[in-house]
Amino acid sequence: MTAIHDLSAAELAAAFRAKTLSPVEATKAALDRIEACDRTLNAVYLLFADRALEQARESEARWQRGESLSPIDGVPVTIKDNIVTAGAPTPIGTRALAGGPVAGTDAPPAARLREAGCVFLAKTTMPDFGMLASGVSSFHGVTRNPWNPAKNTSGSSSGAGAAVAAGYGPLALGTDIGGSVRLPAAWCGIFALKPSLGRVPIDPPFLGRVTGPMTRTVRDAALLMDELAKPDPRDFMALPYERQDFAANLDRDPKGVRFGLCLDIGAGLPVTEPIRAAILDAARRFEAAGAVVEPVEPFLEPELYHALDLFFRARLAAQLLDLAPERLAGCLPFVRDWAMAAVRSSAIEGARALAKLFEMRARCQAVLNRVDYLLTPTLPIPPFAAEDACPGNDLERPFEHIVFTAPFNQSEQPACSVPCGVDPEGLPIGLQIVGKRFDDRGVLQMARAFERLRAPLPPWPMA
């Protein structure tokens, strides 16, 4: 019999509707799971235990009256540190901003889930300012991977990835500006969608930055997207609202769909053999289902990633320069030193870097003009040590492992990571599926098709 904390959001909702399980029981199971696992994982930094049980009782009463607010009313959810949530501070993973004010209102994604009746369990951990693809933070400490606590979760939605994999509720919200929902999804063995820019309203919006669902199943992510994509006037970069009915339109036969297969994007660390084998196996499964898969030659080069690195450094350095010296000293030294190196660059160099980002964007979109979807590894390597900031802890090369994810933030295209197997050490491997701009529903459909095609995955960790 499946444990309550291992039930999907769709399964919980069905049980609530049938009155065979209550939101209170689901919330208690999630809280028990946090109590059992988080001393090891450190995925949660702020727990709303009493308020969560109160919300669960309110949801239970609505289901009893037949007045649920949404299909996910009463389902437990965790929310990443940097998504502003009423009643919680927002330190963005860094001691430099610790002790800040408690928010009085919800950011758009949190507001949509509160309106949907979800139970807010906790805020989850992240690295300083979200500027590491790692689970290391000056404020939160080290977040660890449920599959092997000695290993990294990646980031920056590190706590969210670990929380979903460990069973802290089936739903989590993360943010992604270079891979930050897809990367931890890959290493934690869960699903995550980076929507098209503007599909999910956020506040404040920024170039490439999105909020995305992190779940164990594609269907749960679609249920979240049905709520998250609702309009909010605070996002001045949001797409015009168009009801998508993501959850009701998941089933699609991949027969005849044209996939590009990219195992070398032109930069970054080489793909390890176990990961290459897993991605090739995924491609063959699509082919066996009638899809067309064709190889894609490398279409980017290191110069474009160097521009992205400078742009991110300069963006954060501008924030850090506004901090008082005692605040700046609280920032993780790796992140501080990496960002402040941009002070030596000129405005001309910054403008050239921004132009390179538009070139990156153009090339990514050009590839998707030739195929319907692109298949890549989410990450080219398995998880490194939990305490490391990046492979080799090299300040000059912090993003060598995120070369498959970061470009599609700049191109605004939807992309997801779906589990496609494990390596010889039993650590998860993620398959990235990228779609054309605005084809969020299609990316979810292809991910759902792959869920049906892939080989069985191992049981969830930390049983």
BELVENCOR-V216409 format. One record per residue. N is the residue number from 1. SS is DSSP state (alpha for helix, beta for strand, coil for the rest). Layout:
BEGIN
N & SS
N & SS
END
This chain:
BEGIN
1 & coil
2 & coil
3 & coil
4 & alpha
5 & alpha
6 & alpha
7 & coil
8 & coil
9 & alpha
10 & alpha
11 & alpha
12 & alpha
13 & alpha
14 & alpha
15 & alpha
16 & alpha
17 & alpha
18 & alpha
19 & coil
20 & coil
21 & coil
22 & coil
23 & alpha
24 & alpha
25 & alpha
26 & alpha
27 & alpha
28 & alpha
29 & alpha
30 & alpha
31 & alpha
32 & alpha
33 & alpha
34 & alpha
35 & alpha
36 & alpha
37 & alpha
38 & alpha
39 & alpha
40 & alpha
41 & alpha
42 & coil
43 & coil
44 & beta
45 & beta
46 & beta
47 & beta
48 & coil
49 & alpha
50 & alpha
51 & alpha
52 & alpha
53 & alpha
54 & alpha
55 & alpha
56 & alpha
57 & alpha
58 & alpha
59 & alpha
60 & alpha
61 & alpha
62 & alpha
63 & alpha
64 & alpha
65 & alpha
66 & coil
67 & coil
68 & coil
69 & coil
70 & coil
71 & coil
72 & coil
73 & coil
74 & coil
75 & coil
76 & beta
77 & beta
78 & beta
79 & beta
80 & beta
81 & coil
82 & coil
83 & coil
84 & coil
85 & coil
86 & coil
87 & coil
88 & coil
89 & beta
90 & coil
91 & coil
92 & coil
93 & coil
94 & coil
95 & alpha
96 & alpha
97 & alpha
98 & coil
99 & coil
100 & coil
101 & coil
102 & beta
103 & coil
104 & coil
105 & coil
106 & coil
107 & coil
108 & alpha
109 & alpha
110 & alpha
111 & alpha
112 & alpha
113 & alpha
114 & alpha
115 & alpha
116 & coil
117 & coil
118 & coil
119 & beta
120 & beta
121 & beta
122 & beta
123 & beta
124 & beta
125 & coil
126 & coil
127 & coil
128 & alpha
129 & alpha
130 & alpha
131 & coil
132 & coil
133 & coil
134 & coil
135 & coil
136 & beta
137 & beta
138 & coil
139 & coil
140 & coil
141 & beta
142 & beta
143 & coil
144 & coil
145 & beta
146 & coil
147 & coil
148 & beta
149 & coil
150 & coil
151 & beta
152 & coil
153 & coil
154 & coil
155 & coil
156 & coil
157 & coil
158 & alpha
159 & alpha
160 & alpha
161 & alpha
162 & alpha
163 & alpha
164 & alpha
165 & alpha
166 & alpha
167 & coil
168 & coil
169 & coil
170 & coil
171 & beta
172 & beta
173 & beta
174 & beta
175 & beta
176 & beta
177 & coil
178 & coil
179 & coil
180 & coil
181 & coil
182 & alpha
183 & alpha
184 & alpha
185 & alpha
186 & alpha
187 & alpha
188 & alpha
189 & coil
190 & coil
191 & beta
192 & beta
193 & beta
194 & beta
195 & coil
196 & coil
197 & coil
198 & coil
199 & coil
200 & coil
201 & coil
202 & coil
203 & coil
204 & coil
205 & coil
206 & coil
207 & coil
208 & coil
209 & coil
210 & beta
211 & beta
212 & beta
213 & beta
214 & beta
215 & beta
216 & coil
217 & coil
218 & alpha
219 & alpha
220 & alpha
221 & alpha
222 & alpha
223 & alpha
224 & alpha
225 & alpha
226 & alpha
227 & alpha
228 & alpha
229 & coil
230 & coil
231 & coil
232 & coil
233 & coil
234 & coil
235 & coil
236 & coil
237 & coil
238 & coil
239 & coil
240 & coil
241 & coil
242 & coil
243 & coil
244 & coil
245 & coil
246 & coil
247 & alpha
248 & alpha
249 & alpha
250 & coil
251 & coil
252 & coil
253 & coil
254 & coil
255 & coil
256 & coil
257 & coil
258 & beta
259 & beta
260 & beta
261 & beta
262 & beta
263 & coil
264 & coil
265 & coil
266 & coil
267 & coil
268 & coil
269 & coil
270 & coil
271 & coil
272 & coil
273 & alpha
274 & alpha
275 & alpha
276 & alpha
277 & alpha
278 & alpha
279 & alpha
280 & alpha
281 & alpha
282 & alpha
283 & alpha
284 & alpha
285 & alpha
286 & alpha
287 & alpha
288 & alpha
289 & coil
290 & coil
291 & coil
292 & beta
293 & beta
294 & beta
295 & beta
296 & coil
297 & coil
298 & coil
299 & coil
300 & coil
301 & coil
302 & alpha
303 & alpha
304 & alpha
305 & alpha
306 & alpha
307 & alpha
308 & alpha
309 & alpha
310 & alpha
311 & alpha
312 & alpha
313 & alpha
314 & alpha
315 & alpha
316 & alpha
317 & alpha
318 & alpha
319 & alpha
320 & alpha
321 & coil
322 & coil
323 & coil
324 & coil
325 & alpha
326 & alpha
327 & alpha
328 & alpha
329 & coil
330 & coil
331 & coil
332 & coil
333 & alpha
334 & alpha
335 & alpha
336 & alpha
337 & alpha
338 & alpha
339 & alpha
340 & alpha
341 & alpha
342 & alpha
343 & alpha
344 & alpha
345 & coil
346 & coil
347 & alpha
348 & alpha
349 & alpha
350 & alpha
351 & alpha
352 & alpha
353 & alpha
354 & alpha
355 & alpha
356 & alpha
357 & alpha
358 & alpha
359 & alpha
360 & alpha
361 & alpha
362 & alpha
363 & alpha
364 & alpha
365 & alpha
366 & alpha
367 & alpha
368 & alpha
369 & coil
370 & coil
371 & coil
372 & coil
373 & beta
374 & beta
375 & beta
376 & beta
377 & beta
378 & coil
379 & coil
380 & coil
381 & coil
382 & coil
383 & coil
384 & coil
385 & beta
386 & coil
387 & coil
388 & coil
389 & coil
390 & coil
391 & alpha
392 & alpha
393 & alpha
394 & coil
395 & alpha
396 & alpha
397 & alpha
398 & coil
399 & coil
400 & coil
401 & coil
402 & coil
403 & coil
404 & coil
405 & coil
406 & coil
407 & alpha
408 & alpha
409 & alpha
410 & alpha
411 & coil
412 & coil
413 & coil
414 & coil
415 & beta
416 & beta
417 & beta
418 & beta
419 & beta
420 & beta
421 & beta
422 & beta
423 & coil
424 & coil
425 & coil
426 & coil
427 & coil
428 & beta
429 & beta
430 & beta
431 & beta
432 & beta
433 & beta
434 & beta
435 & beta
436 & coil
437 & coil
438 & coil
439 & coil
440 & alpha
441 & alpha
442 & alpha
443 & alpha
444 & alpha
445 & alpha
446 & alpha
447 & alpha
448 & alpha
449 & alpha
450 & alpha
451 & alpha
452 & alpha
453 & alpha
454 & coil
455 & coil
456 & coil
457 & coil
458 & coil
459 & coil
460 & coil
461 & coil
462 & coil
463 & coil
END
